[in-house]
Structure formats: C-alpha cells, structure tokens
Amino acid sequence: MGQDNQGRRRERRGLVRTLPLEGVKVLDVCQVMAGPYACMLLGDLGADVIKVEPPGGGDQTRGAMGFKKKGGDSLGFLDMNRNKRSIALNLKSKAGRDVLIALAKDADILIE
C-alpha cells in the first residue's frame, strides 16, 4: 500500500481511495490536549489541518509530553500534531491577527 507525499491517498492494486475528510480545511488554534487531539483525528481522516502557534516556543506541549527528540520537541507533541502544517503567529500584533482572519475565512472548521 503506497502513500503520496502528504499521506492523503492510499493506493492498492492501481485503485486510489481518498480519505473521508479530504478537501476539508481545519484551522487548529488549540494547545495542550483536547483540541489538538480532535484536530489530529481530523488530519488522520484526510483534513488539511493548519496549527497556529505563538512565536518563540510554540505550543506549550512541545517540551512537556514524554521523551524529547533531539531538537527539543517531545514525542507526544510530534504524535499529537501529525498530519498538520503549522504557522507561528503573534496574535498580539495586527499583522498576526490579519493572517489568522484570512486563514479562518478560508477554513471550513476552526477549533480553539
């Protein structure tokens, strides 16, 4: 069974199956556990998930969920945020809020 670059499609014997949430855009503005877990499940089902993190350290669970890989991110954080893209935005600045609003307008779902 093969996957494309983003892991979005599965091939078997020449047949291509899409995942059930392929094409759904999710904006993940969550931290810690419940929200990121829900967004992880949506990503596992094929949704395009964009995680918004604060600059200068990101989500507080980067260093707080179990063993840390070289570079500082914990394995728990990496697992919880699989199948997600991320962007660092300073929501205290107008420019950061403007980017968030633009992303939200394009999203089907926003989880906070």
URSULUR-V110130 format. One record per residue. RES is the residue in three letters. SS is DSSP state (H for helix, E for strand, L for the rest). OMEGA is omega in whole degrees, -180 to 180 (none if undefined). NEAR is the number of other ideal C-beta (glycine too) atoms within 8 Angstrom. Layout:
res={RES & RES}
ss={SS & SS}
omega={OMEGA & OMEGA}
near={NEAR & NEAR}
This chain:
res={MET & GLY & GLN & ASP & ASN & GLN & GLY & ARG & ARG & ARG & GLU & ARG & ARG & GLY & LEU & VAL & ARG & THR & LEU & PRO & LEU & GLU & GLY & VAL & LYS & VAL & LEU & ASP & VAL & CYS & GLN & VAL & MET & ALA & GLY & PRO & TYR & ALA & CYS & MET & LEU & LEU & GLY & ASP & LEU & GLY & ALA & ASP & VAL & ILE & LYS & VAL & GLU & PRO & PRO & GLY & GLY & GLY & ASP & GLN & THR & ARG & GLY & ALA & MET & GLY & PHE & LYS & LYS & LYS & GLY & GLY & ASP & SER & LEU & GLY & PHE & LEU & ASP & MET & ASN & ARG & ASN & LYS & ARG & SER & ILE & ALA & LEU & ASN & LEU & LYS & SER & LYS & ALA & GLY & ARG & ASP & VAL & LEU & ILE & ALA & LEU & ALA & LYS & ASP & ALA & ASP & ILE & LEU & ILE & GLU}
ss={L & E & E & L & L & L & L & L & E & E & E & E & L & L & E & E & E & E & L & L & L & L & L & L & E & E & E & E & L & L & L & L & L & H & H & H & H & H & H & H & H & H & H & H & L & L & L & E & E & E & E & E & E & L & L & L & L & L & L & H & H & H & H & L & L & L & L & E & L & L & L & L & L & E & H & H & H & H & H & H & L & L & L & E & E & E & E & E & L & L & L & L & L & H & H & H & H & H & H & H & H & H & H & H & H & H & L & L & E & E & E & L}
omega={-178 & 177 & 172 & -175 & -177 & -180 & -174 & -177 & 178 & 179 & 175 & 179 & 176 & 179 & 178 & 176 & 175 & 177 & -171 & -178 & 178 & -178 & 177 & -180 & -178 & 174 & -176 & 180 & -173 & 172 & 173 & -167 & -169 & -179 & 178 & 179 & 178 & 179 & 176 & 180 & 177 & 177 & 177 & -180 & 172 & 179 & 175 & -175 & 174 & 180 & 177 & -179 & 175 & 178 & 174 & 178 & 177 & 179 & -177 & 178 & 179 & -178 & -170 & -176 & 175 & -176 & 179 & 173 & 174 & -176 & 171 & -178 & 180 & 178 & 177 & 178 & -179 & 179 & -177 & -176 & 175 & 179 & 177 & 167 & 179 & 177 & 176 & 180 & 173 & -176 & 174 & 179 & 178 & -180 & 178 & 178 & 178 & 178 & 179 & 180 & 178 & 178 & -179 & 179 & -179 & -175 & 172 & -176 & 171 & 179 & -178 & none}
near={5 & 5 & 9 & 7 & 4 & 4 & 6 & 9 & 10 & 9 & 11 & 7 & 4 & 4 & 6 & 6 & 8 & 8 & 10 & 6 & 9 & 10 & 6 & 11 & 11 & 16 & 13 & 13 & 9 & 12 & 8 & 9 & 7 & 7 & 13 & 16 & 9 & 10 & 15 & 15 & 8 & 13 & 13 & 8 & 9 & 12 & 12 & 8 & 13 & 14 & 14 & 13 & 11 & 9 & 8 & 5 & 6 & 10 & 11 & 9 & 14 & 11 & 9 & 8 & 8 & 6 & 5 & 9 & 9 & 3 & 4 & 6 & 10 & 14 & 11 & 10 & 14 & 10 & 8 & 12 & 11 & 9 & 7 & 12 & 7 & 10 & 10 & 10 & 11 & 9 & 9 & 4 & 7 & 5 & 7 & 11 & 9 & 8 & 10 & 13 & 8 & 8 & 12 & 9 & 6 & 6 & 11 & 5 & 10 & 8 & 11 & 5}
